[in-house]
Amino acid sequence: GVIGLYRFPLSVCLPGVSCVRVCMSSLSLCVCVCVVCFSDPEWASYTLGVFVCQSCSGLHRNISQISKVKSVLLDPWSDAEVEFMATNGNDAAKAKYEQKVPVFYYRPTHRDCQLLREQWIRARYERKEFVCVERQEPYSAGYREGFLWKRGRDNGQFLSRKCILSERDGALKYFNKHDAREPKALMKIHTLNASFQPGKIGQPHGLQVTYLKDNSTRNIFVYHKDGKEMVDWFNAIRAARFHYLQVAFPGAHHLVPKLTRNYIKEGYMEKTGPKHTEGFKKRWFTMDDRRLMYFKEPLDAYARGEVFIGSKENSYTVLPGLPPSTQGYHWQFGITIVTPDRKFLFTCETEEEQQDWMAAFQGLVNRPMLPQEYAVAAQFKHKP
């Protein structure tokens, strides 16, 4: 079809990829999903031969020496460019640039922060990390040492701290002094989690690291000014977790989803105490799988409390609203969680927030518990 300077043959389709056909008058163009985000593409890199979404097109502009982008519908295309797109495409790029992606390496989606998506694009096209295995050493070696800016637990200041991740020791450690022999904290790999939280931490490369200490969650907030450094640390943690799980659960499948996890939901709610007579207090809540934690502030090191959310088969129920006799709350949209031991009462500021939290809780309640989750529930019962 031809409209002005737009000339795309109907054969411009990427085989083997989900496609959506866009027809505008006599213009017919078949385009695929974004090579990174798997969302609808409106742009294309005419030097790499891949279709990308609008968000990723901006990231491609950051590597303009390698990738040059155009709008699929709004920019003029030459016959040579169209032919290049037709003979390449997202499948061909995947086969070329993703030959040796480690199984533990995190592949971002459109839901992930800009840092993860940008470093994935740079790793693919700029550094060619998944073609040359030796370039994966920073996160594949089983040992990583360096300095990260860590937020102080009490004063909130970020200070440079020496960090060591060792698969042999089975731990991530950080040291308050660069020449210190003993670590300030030792985080066992089997309880370790890492999640990028740039908005919450206030740093574009901010990473939240959590681990269990005496069966309670401890938060550590770190960042590095170099985006590649931070993503290398993240994938080194995933590599260590993967190798630990391979040994701990030999023959087990589906280990990759267990390497790191993003939180199901976070945000403010009000809560009251176990007697339901105390006044409701505003707290920051984090839903980390079946652990519902609440903090006075989002960047607190320790939770004020943790609640285990089990399944309906184990007598857990989520109800909208509060018991009729409840008093002392400010927000009007209530949630009641019924557990075998007690009822937990929460309120949300808006109905939309209430519905979002209800959906998150209900998803957990509807999901049957795994054997290891029964062990976690038992630990909750024996917490001081």
Disulfide bonds with the S-S distance in Angstrom:
none
